[in-house]
Amino acid sequence: MAHLLSSSCSLNISCPKTSLNSSKQNLSSFPTSLTLRTSIQPFKTLSLNKKNTPKPFSVNATTLQQDGTKTGSGSDQTSGEKPRPTRVMVIGGDGYCGWATSLHLSNKNYEVAIVDNLVRRHFDDQLGLDSLTPISSIHDRIRRWRSLTQKDINLYIGDVCDFEFLSEAFTSFKPDAVVHFGEQRSAPYSMIDRSRAIYTQQNNVLGTLNVLFAIKEFSEDCHLVKLGTMGEYGTPNIDIEEGYITITHNGRTDTLPYPKQASSFYHLSKVHDSNNIAFTSKAWGIRATDLNQGVVYGVRTDETEMHEELYNRFDYDGIFGTALNRFCVQAAVGHPLTVYGKGGQTRGYLDIRDTVQCVELAIANPAKRGEFRVFNQFTEQFSVNQLAALVTKAGEKLGIEVQTISVPNPRVEAEEHYYNAKHTKLIELGLEPHLLSDSLLDSLLNVAVQFKDRVDTKQIMPSVSWRKIGAKPKTVSA
Ligand SMILES: O=c1ccn([C@@H]2O[C@H](COP(=O)(O)OP(=O)(O)O[C@H]3O[C@H](CS(=O)(=O)O)[C@@H](O)[C@H](O)[C@H]3O)[C@@H](O)[C@H]2O)c(=O)[nH]1
């Protein structure tokens, strides 16, 4: 591992600045994991900053959660007189889905530890991007949460690709469940250049492999709740099932993993993860749930709106911003909505309030030992054109005139296709979806309008081409 990292690092240190494409911005060369690791404090040194840092090892779960153990869904009520709360490690707990989920679980009286190397913030610095909403440091976030709720969230700053760090986090926190959001999650980011493609697959695949080894080594009964993606399936011309499909071939029948046709190095990393998890479930008896999530929209959850220091991030740029969130920001600043190609690209979508609900449902109903469950985590399907029409209508209600343009598609993907994906398993577990109603779109648009002065319109157009990706590192100029 160390060898792998140092060799890729040396490539990046010497990389020249090259233009991303003639008409658009450049992107700075991205240091690979080794550089990141050296630039981010490992959690051992972090714990020296006691004034600013929640103590990673000092939590007495039973004391902290006395109230919660009586009523909370996070409590394990089966273990006798003094039930202890379920201990959940949220890897990637400082990110968009991870932060909202950490707060939700803490609010529900789970004992939460965030594990994060803060690399998502580093990507913004590297690429000159910023969240629409101002976000506080992880330390201020956790301090504010504690002051508002008297609930502690444990914090481990470090990289799950570093097994020594992960081992310490596991042995000290002793999780009952691990939610793994800690991956590079942007398809465009993974398609910037060779080094970002390698970084994405190395970080995601090896990080997950480390998590699997940590569970086997230190916490065999621990339930892995892994964020997968609907993009693993691609857009087949048949219905998409939840993880598995029963096929009869030459007179014989079997239930097999649903075929995967991912269409970016990022989405492919999740396919590789799924295979590793499926194998280790069989070989080692790991209990695992793969949440094949669709495109998430929204920003507010009950917890993040409690205080401005708890605000979640809201990406609108061409690399980390996703379709509906981007469209709302575009409408708010008077930029035409950027429909890529014909706009018939159809995906599953869900509100971030449903992301946090789904993760809790998966934790509260764990997989059995050796079981590898797959849930399709979305609530509604939309084409990009349908989203643009919905945002146009919502804009009209708020007196905003919204235009739409067709942008040459920077991706390689079907622009008109059949799409019908099952998504019943989470509903069966009790998911109560927040569907994309007029009122939600109004409030999303209002958030975009509230912060529109923070928008850097140069970041809106797509700048990464699936076809033009090359070996040369892309750089950004100031
Ligand atoms: O301005 C835009 C942005 C996107 N699109 C189109 O909208 C669709 C969705 O793109 P996206 O950027 O909203 O989402 P995607 O790249 O697929 O990735 C996001 O959604 C995935 C779920 S899914 O799409 O694979 O189901 C997650 O895994 C990823 O972490 C998350 O970043 C694509 O067909 C894309 O071409 C546009 O037409 N215009």
Ligand as a Chemical Component Dictionary entry (heavy atoms), coordinates in Angstrom:
data_LIG
# 
_chem_comp.id                   LIG 
_chem_comp.type                 NON-POLYMER 
_chem_comp.pdbx_formal_charge   0 
_chem_comp.three_letter_code    LIG 
# 
loop_
_chem_comp_atom.comp_id 
_chem_comp_atom.atom_id 
_chem_comp_atom.alt_atom_id 
_chem_comp_atom.type_symbol 
_chem_comp_atom.charge 
_chem_comp_atom.model_Cartn_x 
_chem_comp_atom.model_Cartn_y 
_chem_comp_atom.model_Cartn_z 
_chem_comp_atom.pdbx_ordinal 
LIG O1  O1  O 0 -26.238 19.996 -15.329 1  
LIG C1  C1  C 0 -26.499 18.796 -15.499 2  
LIG C2  C2  C 0 -26.068 17.782 -14.616 3  
LIG C3  C3  C 0 -26.382 16.479 -14.904 4  
LIG N1  N1  N 0 -27.107 16.162 -16.010 5  
LIG C4  C4  C 0 -27.457 14.754 -16.279 6  
LIG O2  O2  O 0 -28.147 14.287 -15.140 7  
LIG C5  C5  C 0 -27.891 12.907 -14.926 8  
LIG C6  C6  C 0 -27.445 12.716 -13.498 9  
LIG O3  O3  O 0 -26.207 13.353 -13.314 10 
LIG P1  P1  P 0 -25.767 13.899 -11.872 11 
LIG O4  O4  O 0 -24.538 14.715 -12.057 12 
LIG O5  O5  O 0 -26.915 14.524 -11.205 13 
LIG O6  O6  O 0 -25.486 12.547 -11.088 14 
LIG P2  P2  P 0 -24.380 11.433 -11.274 15 
LIG O7  O7  O 0 -23.179 11.921 -11.985 16 
LIG O8  O8  O 0 -25.044 10.224 -11.850 17 
LIG O9  O9  O 0 -23.919 11.136 -9.783  18 
LIG C7  C7  C 0 -24.728 11.430 -8.637  19 
LIG O10 O10 O 0 -25.737 10.469 -8.518  20 
LIG C8  C8  C 0 -25.254 9.105  -8.415  21 
LIG C9  C9  C 0 -26.474 8.239  -8.346  22 
LIG S1  S1  S 0 -26.966 7.647  -9.919  23 
LIG O11 O11 O 0 -27.097 8.801  -10.835 24 
LIG O12 O12 O 0 -25.888 6.789  -10.405 25 
LIG O13 O13 O 0 -28.190 6.943  -9.779  26 
LIG C10 C10 C 0 -24.368 8.998  -7.182  27 
LIG O14 O14 O 0 -23.832 7.702  -7.111  28 
LIG C11 C11 C 0 -23.242 9.998  -7.254  29 
LIG O15 O15 O 0 -22.452 9.958  -6.085  30 
LIG C12 C12 C 0 -23.810 11.405 -7.429  31 
LIG O16 O16 O 0 -22.762 12.358 -7.563  32 
LIG C13 C13 C 0 -26.837 12.507 -15.956 33 
LIG O17 O17 O 0 -27.479 11.856 -17.001 34 
LIG C14 C14 C 0 -26.260 13.823 -16.422 35 
LIG O18 O18 O 0 -25.782 13.784 -17.738 36 
LIG C15 C15 C 0 -27.554 17.151 -16.887 37 
LIG O19 O19 O 0 -28.209 16.867 -17.873 38 
LIG N2  N2  N 0 -27.229 18.434 -16.592 39 
# 
loop_
_chem_comp_bond.comp_id 
_chem_comp_bond.atom_id_1 
_chem_comp_bond.atom_id_2 
_chem_comp_bond.value_order 
_chem_comp_bond.pdbx_ordinal 
LIG O1  C1  DOUB 1  
LIG C1  C2  SING 2  
LIG C1  N2  SING 3  
LIG C2  C3  DOUB 4  
LIG C3  N1  SING 5  
LIG N1  C4  SING 6  
LIG N1  C15 SING 7  
LIG C4  O2  SING 8  
LIG C4  C14 SING 9  
LIG O2  C5  SING 10 
LIG C5  C6  SING 11 
LIG C5  C13 SING 12 
LIG C6  O3  SING 13 
LIG O3  P1  SING 14 
LIG P1  O4  DOUB 15 
LIG P1  O5  SING 16 
LIG P1  O6  SING 17 
LIG O6  P2  SING 18 
LIG P2  O7  DOUB 19 
LIG P2  O8  SING 20 
LIG P2  O9  SING 21 
LIG O9  C7  SING 22 
LIG C7  O10 SING 23 
LIG C7  C12 SING 24 
LIG O10 C8  SING 25 
LIG C8  C9  SING 26 
LIG C8  C10 SING 27 
LIG C9  S1  SING 28 
LIG S1  O11 DOUB 29 
LIG S1  O12 DOUB 30 
LIG S1  O13 SING 31 
LIG C10 O14 SING 32 
LIG C10 C11 SING 33 
LIG C11 O15 SING 34 
LIG C11 C12 SING 35 
LIG C12 O16 SING 36 
LIG C13 O17 SING 37 
LIG C13 C14 SING 38 
LIG C14 O18 SING 39 
LIG C15 O19 DOUB 40 
LIG C15 N2  SING 41 
# 
